[in-house]
Amino acid sequence: MAPEPTWEELKIQKLAELKKYGKKARGCGELIAFLKGERVSLQERLWAYCYDCSGYLVDPGSNDCDNQTCPLYPIYRDVLVGSS
């Protein structure tokens, strides 16, 4: 069984994925800042988490994660997407 990747290896991998696949949207810069070890606020962490969880918004035309069972979904929908 292969050893678990280290935090540093995971960060490098995720940064490469963001560069290759990530759509420029709210949460992208915040996720990159977090992965680089920069200070991010609680709100910025929320944006980064939703961006990461939504697969970097790679799906064309989709700005909504549709995971209505997520405790963050109402905030994501209202704040990030702008729906009411």
C-alpha positions, 0 to 999 in steps of 0.5 A: 500500500502506498503511503499517504501524501504529505500536506506539502504534496497535496498542496502542490497537486491542488495548485497544479489542478487549479492552474490547469482546470480552475475557472476564475471565480470567487473562491479561486484566489482565496483557495490559492492564497490558503494553499500558499499559506497566506492569511485568509478570513473566515469568509474567504475560507468559505468561498475557497471551500465552496469553490473546491467542493464544486470542482473548481466550477469546471462544469460549463454554465454551472455556478451552483453546487446543487448539494442542498444537504450541505450546511453551507449551501444556503450561504453559498447560494445566497452569497456566492451565487447571488440567488435568493 
